[in-house]
Amino acid sequence: MTRSDDRQPSNASVIIRLFQTSDQLECQQMIKLFSKELLNQITFAFLSTLSCYVAIATVLVSAAALLWSLWIFVVFAVVFVVVVLYPYFKWRSTVKDWEFSMLKTDFTESNSRRMWVAEWNCRTVGMVRLDQIGPGVAELKNMFVVPRCRGMGISKKMLNELIRHAKRKNLQKIALFTTSIQTSAVQLYKKHGFKVVSKGGSFLVAIQPLQRVDLELDLDLVDVQLHL
Ligand SMILES: CC(C)(COP(=O)(O)OP(=O)(O)OC[C@H]1O[C@@H](n2cnc3c(N)ncnc32)[C@H](O)[C@@H]1OP(=O)(O)O)[C@@H](O)C(=O)NCCC(=O)NCCS
């Protein structure tokens, strides 16, 4: 939503329709909002979880340095950079790269791509896209609803539309990835039958506050009645 409007949208007044070229600018603005929100969430998640790790580690390392050697501090600093700071900056740069590439993407429909937007009062307030990535398999991308319109069932409507389309195209599977801090999104997907197929990875990844979460929906198991 770019122009100001004091009215509160309602679920019934929001329509889900296919992307049109004229939506490109508003979708780019949503991508920027999405990226900014994600960067803030990443920073918050790292700061809150890791301040706790750092407090514990500092006490232990200080005790060890007093008992053995000050070199322990150097080792601690290196471990801190590798385990804490490196993934933080890596995640940030991944999000920025993603934003950069998304801003250059033309969302116009093609054989393998379809995009839906949620429209309220002539404004685009949500988006989601489905890209076919292999035989029978498509990837869900760019699910976003502007903050003011959240909690009204808009993403549910868009997801239903997307699943209906996937069933019509006889796809077998919808895959997507998100992160462990995007809890609303994870709930949304699970509610629609998506199953977590992988989360995190190694021990070092598991202690990070932010993990990649891969989900898949087996379309053969989807109750068509629920979504049609
Ligand atoms: C995730 C997001 C798309 C949900 O959109 P929304 O229109 O507010 O969601 P809906 O109102 O349709 O709710 C659908 C379901 O999502 C889940 N959900 C939505 N908001 C939630 C919240 N704050 N906490 C927990 N679950 C939530 C619930 O399961 C809800 O179903 P219910 O209302 O029957 O419990 C939206 O919050 C968003 O754009 N977030 C930022 C971008 C993002 O994380 N995108 C996902 C990228 S993979």
The ligand as a Tripos MOL2 file, in Angstrom:
@<TRIPOS>MOLECULE
LIG
   48    50     1     0     0
SMALL
NO_CHARGES

@<TRIPOS>ATOM
      1 C1          3.2660  -14.9380    6.8750 C.3       1 LIG1
      2 C2          2.2630  -13.9540    6.3050 C.3       1 LIG1
      3 C3          2.2950  -14.0740    4.7710 C.3       1 LIG1
      4 C4          0.8530  -14.3270    6.8160 C.3       1 LIG1
      5 O1         -0.0750  -13.4780    6.1520 O.3       1 LIG1
      6 P1         -1.5120  -13.1270    6.7940 P.3       1 LIG1
      7 O2         -2.3800  -12.6630    5.6780 O.co2     1 LIG1
      8 O3         -1.3510  -12.2380    7.9430 O.co2     1 LIG1
      9 O4         -1.9940  -14.5670    7.3170 O.3       1 LIG1
     10 P2         -3.5140  -15.0260    7.4810 P.3       1 LIG1
     11 O5         -4.3000  -13.9710    8.1890 O.co2     1 LIG1
     12 O6         -4.0360  -15.4990    6.1570 O.co2     1 LIG1
     13 O7         -3.3490  -16.2610    8.4470 O.3       1 LIG1
     14 C5         -3.1390  -17.5580    7.9060 C.3       1 LIG1
     15 C6         -2.4570  -18.4460    8.9290 C.3       1 LIG1
     16 O8         -1.1100  -18.0230    9.1040 O.3       1 LIG1
     17 C7         -0.7160  -18.2450   10.4540 C.3       1 LIG1
     18 N1         -0.4160  -16.9600   11.0690 N.ar      1 LIG1
     19 C8         -0.6380  -15.7330   10.5450 C.ar      1 LIG1
     20 N2         -0.1900  -14.7740   11.3890 N.ar      1 LIG1
     21 C9          0.3060  -15.4210   12.4570 C.ar      1 LIG1
     22 C10         0.9450  -14.9970   13.6510 C.ar      1 LIG1
     23 N3          1.1360  -13.6990   13.9230 N.pl3     1 LIG1
     24 N4          1.3790  -15.9450   14.5190 N.ar      1 LIG1
     25 C11         1.2070  -17.2530   14.2570 C.ar      1 LIG1
     26 N5          0.6170  -17.7270   13.1260 N.ar      1 LIG1
     27 C12         0.1780  -16.8150   12.2550 C.ar      1 LIG1
     28 C13        -1.8970  -18.8990   11.1430 C.3       1 LIG1
     29 O9         -1.7520  -20.3000   10.9950 O.3       1 LIG1
     30 C14        -3.0770  -18.3930   10.3210 C.3       1 LIG1
     31 O10        -4.1760  -19.2550   10.3610 O.3       1 LIG1
     32 P3         -5.3140  -19.0120   11.5060 P.3       1 LIG1
     33 O11        -5.6750  -17.5760   11.4430 O.co2     1 LIG1
     34 O12        -6.4220  -19.9110   11.0720 O.co2     1 LIG1
     35 O13        -4.6660  -19.3950   12.7890 O.co2     1 LIG1
     36 C15         2.5550  -12.5040    6.7470 C.3       1 LIG1
     37 O14         2.6680  -12.4660    8.1500 O.3       1 LIG1
     38 C16         3.8170  -11.9250    6.1390 C.2       1 LIG1
     39 O15         3.7950  -11.3620    5.0500 O.2       1 LIG1
     40 N6          4.9720  -12.0450    6.8460 N.am      1 LIG1
     41 C17         6.2520  -11.4920    6.3990 C.3       1 LIG1
     42 C18         6.7810  -12.1760    5.1650 C.3       1 LIG1
     43 C19         6.9840  -13.6570    5.3520 C.2       1 LIG1
     44 O16         7.4020  -14.1290    6.3940 O.2       1 LIG1
     45 N7          6.6890  -14.3830    4.2630 N.am      1 LIG1
     46 C20         6.9010  -15.7870    4.1920 C.3       1 LIG1
     47 C21         8.0870  -16.0440    3.3470 C.3       1 LIG1
     48 S1          8.4110  -17.7810    3.2170 S.3       1 LIG1
@<TRIPOS>BOND
     1     1     2 1
     2     2     3 1
     3     2     4 1
     4     2    36 1
     5     4     5 1
     6     5     6 1
     7     6     7 2
     8     6     8 1
     9     6     9 1
    10     9    10 1
    11    10    11 2
    12    10    12 1
    13    10    13 1
    14    13    14 1
    15    14    15 1
    16    15    16 1
    17    15    30 1
    18    16    17 1
    19    17    18 1
    20    17    28 1
    21    18    19 ar
    22    18    27 ar
    23    19    20 ar
    24    20    21 ar
    25    21    22 ar
    26    21    27 ar
    27    22    23 1
    28    22    24 ar
    29    24    25 ar
    30    25    26 ar
    31    26    27 ar
    32    28    29 1
    33    28    30 1
    34    30    31 1
    35    31    32 1
    36    32    33 2
    37    32    34 1
    38    32    35 1
    39    36    37 1
    40    36    38 1
    41    38    39 2
    42    38    40 1
    43    40    41 1
    44    41    42 1
    45    42    43 1
    46    43    44 2
    47    43    45 1
    48    45    46 1
    49    46    47 1
    50    47    48 1
@<TRIPOS>SUBSTRUCTURE
     1 LIG1         1 GROUP 0 **** ****
